[in-house]
Amino acid sequence: MNLEDIDLANPDHFVAGTPHHWLKELRTRDPVHWHPERNGPGFWCVTKYEDVKTISRDPLLYSSWLGGTNIEDRDETSLAGIRLLMLNMDPPQHVKFRRIVQRGFTPQMVAKQEDYLRGLARRIVDGVAHKGECEFVGELAAELPLQVICELMGVPQEDRKLIFELSNKLIGFDDPEFQNSEADARDASAQMFGFAMKLAERYRKDPADNLTTALLFHEIDGEKLSELEYCSFFLLLLVAGSETTRTVTTNGMKALLDHPDQLARLVANPALVPQAVEEFVRFDPAVHYFRRTATRDTELRGRRIAKGQKVVMWYPAANRDEEVFVEPDRFDIGRVDNPHLAFGIGEHFCLGANLARLELVVVFQEILKRLRNPRLVSPPRRLRSNFVNGAKEMRIAFDPERA
């Protein structure tokens, strides 16, 4: 294979699934690879586990703030907007913003929600168990993380369908089913910002024990968040807090259905569910990549990286590095040594990792207990995106639960 034929910038090449064959070629033959770009200057593709760790742990050299975390370059107006998202911040600003809400995501705080999560998962499965068939993404995978993050944010029940629809538009920015233009993206953001301001008015008058109230009243360097900072943070928490877990739930179920021996093993031994969850996120992570921008000239694995060049970390590649994982292309729900990078590492380690893990454990325990003999009705319809590794729809069948 000619490495110049590899095109990871085109979302069309991800509709059939993550192009693992390309990523493996790069990881094996050119792990820090210069990738041309049709409408841009090009970028470095980083595919080795240790290199992804190195970049992630050095935010002062590899910046999220300079150019954002998507491959595509933005104009100054757009860049100024995305720099308000914690995802696109560098220290020390990133640390200050993260502190506003991190207390709500500690292992101790998350553990207190287990009974609530189990009850919610039970009610969600109640809604489909008798039918014998369901659209897995919308009816099961999306529902638990959406309800949980909305509850944490103080979003009223009647508004949660709107949040789901807007989140789909925001993560589907490369998919014509959700958006046809940049104007659609701006409109979805504007609607989310408008909703955030409506909720702010409510909680300024009547503060509550939720993350929205924390955003409104917390001070950084003696000042509260501006309206734009608040709305941007609100959007990030809602979208990231629901979409990623939805994606891993769907990908995990698809992996089990593709590997019936592992499905049978998990049904027979539910104690393996926590280990299986770690394998779900390693084998098929929610996000394909994050970008950084070099703040100065540097070198990585013998390649000279110039100041201002884009450096893109590919997580599905790092999570299948043969130097780290035994038989990395094998899906093994009992995998013991599994130091995957699906939640990131370093400064930008996923804020909601503890919550996501618990959500995944409780929902799969409920699914495996009650949806007997699950099988695919049709292949998933995947999102057209080289960023989000998700599906729009996946119909499954199972033996209906008797009353």
N, C-alpha and C positions, 0 to 999 in steps of 0.2 A: 504493500500500500504506500502511495505517495502521501506524506504528511501534509503537503500543500493542498490536498483535496479535502481535508477535514475542515468543516465549517460549523463551528459551535455558536456562531453569532446569529444564525438563522433559526428562528423558532420552529419553522416547518420540520426541521430535522429531529424534533423532540416529540412530535405528535404521536409517533408509533411507540414511544418509550425512550428512556435515557439511552443515548448512543454509547453503551459501555464498550463496544468494540473500538470506537475512536479513542475513548479515554484511556483504554488499556494500551493502545498503540503509543499514545503520547507518553504515558507513565513509563513504559518500557524503553522507548527509543529516544524521547526528547522531553524529559519531565519539566523543563522550563522552556516552553516553546513559543516562538513569536508567531502570532496569529494575525494575518492581515484582516482588514475590516473594510467592507464595501463603502460605507459612508462615514468612515472615521480613520484615525491614525493607526489603528491596530492595537493589540494588547498581548501581554504575556499570559500564557496558560500554565498554571501550576497544578500538577497532578499527584505529587508525592506527599505522603502523610507528614513526614518530618518538615517539609518545606511549608506546608499549610500551617503547621504549628508555629514555625519560625515567624512567618508573616503575621499571624494572628496575635502573637505575643509582643509585637513591636509596633504599636500604633503611631509612634512618633516618626518612624521611618516609612511605614505603609499606612497612609491616611485614609480614613473613611470620609472625612470632611472635605478634602480638596475637590473631589469629583463625584462624590456619592458612592453608592454601593452597586449600582447597575452598570453594565458594560457601556451602554449608550452615553455619550457626552450630552450635556444640557447647556442651554443658554444661561446667561447670568441670572435672569429673572427666575427661571425654573430652579436653578441651583440654589439660589438664596432661599427658596421655599423648602426644598428637601433638606437643607441644612438645619432646619428647625426640628427634624425628626431625630430622636436619640440614636437611631440606627446609623445615621450619617454624621455623628459627632466624634471628636477625638477628646482625649483627656486634656485639661481637667474638666471641661464642660460636660462630657459624657458622664463622668462619675457623679457630678452634682445633680444631673437630671435623674440618673438611675436611683439615687438615694431617695427620691420623692416617693417611689412606690415599691422599692425592693423589699420592705418589711412584709408586705402582703404576699410575697412569694417565697419566703424562707421555708425550709422543711417543716419547722414547727407549726407555722401558720397553715401550710397546705394540709398537714396531717389532721388538723382540726376540721377540715372540710370533707373528710372521707365518708362519713355517714350521709351527708347531703349528696355527695357525688354518687354514692351507691343507690340511693333512693331515686335520684334523677335518671341514672342509667337504666334502672328497673322500669321506670315509667316510659322511657323512650322505647325500650324493647317491647313493652306491653302493647305499644301502638302498632307493631308490625307482626308480632309472633303468631297471631292467629291467621294471618293472610296467606302464608306460604310463599310469598314473593314480595320483594320491595325494591325500590330504587335506593341502593345502599348509601350513596353520597349524601343525598338530601334528607332522607328519612332517618338515617342512623349516624353516619360519620360526622355530619355537620352539626347535629342537634346538641350533643353534650357540650362541646367546647363553646358553642355560641351561647347557650343558656348560662354557662358558668361565667364567662367573661362579662356578659351583660349583667349578671347578678353582682359581680365584683365592682362593676362600674356604676351600678345603680340605674341601669336602663329599664324603664317600665316594660312589662310583658308585651303590651300592645305595640311597642315600637321595635321589637326584636326581628320581625320579618323584614322591616326596612333595613336594619343593620346588615342582615344576611344578604339582601339584594345589592346594597352598596359595596359590601366587602367583595362580592363576586366581580363587580365591575372594576374594582381597584386592583384585584390580583390578576384579572383577565385582560390587562392592558394590551397584550399582543394577540388576543383572541377576538375575531370579528363577531362572535356570538354575543360578547359582552360590550365591546366598544368598536366603533368604526373610525374614530378620529381622536386627536388629542383633546378636542373640545368635549368629547364624552368623558374623558378622564377628569378634566377640570370640573365638569358638571357633577360627577360623582363625589369629588373632593369637596366641592362647594356645598352639596347636600349634607355631607357628613359634618362639615364645619357648622352649618346652620343648625343641625340637630344638637351638636355639642354646645352651642351657645344657648339653645333652648333649655338644655339640661342644666347648664351653668346658672341660669337665672333661678331655677328651682332650688338648687343646692346652696346658692349664696344666701337665699332667704331662710332655708331650712337645712342646715348642714346635717350630713348623715355619715355613718361609718362605712364609706365606700371610697373607691379610688378617684372618682370624679371630685369629691370633696377634698381629697388630699391634693389633687392637682390645683384646685382653686385657692387653697389657703396656705400651701407650703411656700416658703420664701427661699430664694437662692441669692446669696450675698445681700440679704436685706430687702430683696424685692420679690414680689409675686410674679408668676408667669404672665407675660403679655397675652392678649387674646389669641394671637396667632400661635404662640408657643403652646398655650393650653389646647387649642384645637388640634394642632399637629400631634401632640402627645396623646390626646384622646383617640384620634384616628389610628395611630400606631398600635396602641394597646388593644383596641377592638379588633382590628384586622389581623395583626400578628397573633393575638390571643385566641382567635378562633380558626383561622385558615390553616395554620401549620398542623395542628392536631387533627383537624378534619382530613388533611392530606395523608398523614401517617396512618390514620385509622383505615382509610381506603386502601392505601398501598399495602398495609399489613394484611388486610383481609384478602386482597388479590394474591399476595405471596403465599398465603396458606392454601388458597384454592388451587394455585399452580403447583403446590407441593403437597399432595394428599397424605403422604407419609408423615409430614410434619404436622399437618392438621390433626391426623389421628393421634399422634403422639401427644399433642397439646390437650386434646379432648380427654384423653386417658389420664393425663397428669396435669391438672390445672395449676399446680404449684409452680409450673414452669412459665406461667404467664409473664411475670416480671422480666425474666431472661428473654422471653420471646419479644417483648416490647423493645428491648435494646437491639435485638436482631432486626426488627422491623425498621428502626431508624437508621441502622447501619446499611442494610441491604438496599433500601429505597428511601433515602432521606427526603424531607419535605422541600428542601431548597437545593437547586443544582449548584449555585455558585454565589460568592460575594466578591465584589471588586474592591481593590485598594488602589491608591495612587502614590507613587514614590515621591517622597519629599526631598530627596537628594540622590545623587548618583550612588549606586550600590552594586553589589554582585550577589548572585544566587546560583549555586551549583555551576559556577564557572561562566554564567551568562552576565553580561554587563547590562544593568538596568539603569536607564537614564532618568534623571529628575523629571517628574511630570508624566512618566509613562504609566499606563494602566497595568495592574497586576491582578489576575483573576484566579481565585482559588476554587477548584472543582471538587466538591465534597463527595459525590459518588465515586470519583477516582481515588481520593485519599482513603475512603472507607473500604476500598478493595485492594489496597497496597499489599503485595505479596510479602513484603519485608516485615509487615506488622501482623497480618491476619493469616491464619492457617486456612487453606482452601477458600480464599476470599469470595469466589463466585458461587460458593455453595451456601444455600439458605439453611441455617441450623438454629432452631429455636432453643437449643440447649448450649449454645456457644458460651464458653466460660470466660475466655480472655477476649474481651470485646471493648477496647478503648476507642470506640468510634468518635468521629468529630461532628456528628450530625447536629449537636447543639452548639457547635463552635468551641472555642477555647480562648482564654485570655480575657482581655478588656470587654469584648462583646459576647461573652458566653451567654447563651439564651436566658433571659430574665425569668421566663416562665417554665424552665425545664422541669422543676420539681412538680409543678401543677400538671404539665403535659404528661409526665410519666404516670402520675396517679390516675388521670383521666383515661389514659390508654389501658392501664391495668384493669380498672373497674368496668369499662365498657366491654373489653374483650372477655372478661370473666362472665359477664352477663350474656353476651352473644353466644359464646361457646356452650354455655349451660342450656340455653333455650332454643337456639336456632339449629335444630338437628339436621344433619346431612346437607349442609349448605353447598351450593354449586352455582357457577356462573350461568346466567341466561344468555348474555351476549357480552362481547369484549367491552371494556370501559371506553367511554369517549373521553379522550384526554384533552387537557387544556393545551392550547397552542402557546407554549411558553418555554424559553430556555432558562428561565429563572425559577418559577414554581413547578415542582414535579408532581402535578396533581391531575385528577380526573374530574370531569364535569358530571359524569353519570356512570353508574355501574349497577346493572340489574342482577340481583341474585335470587335464587329460589331455595327453599328449605322445606322440611316437613312441618306443616302447620301445627301449632300448639293446640291441643284439645282443651276445652273449657273444663 
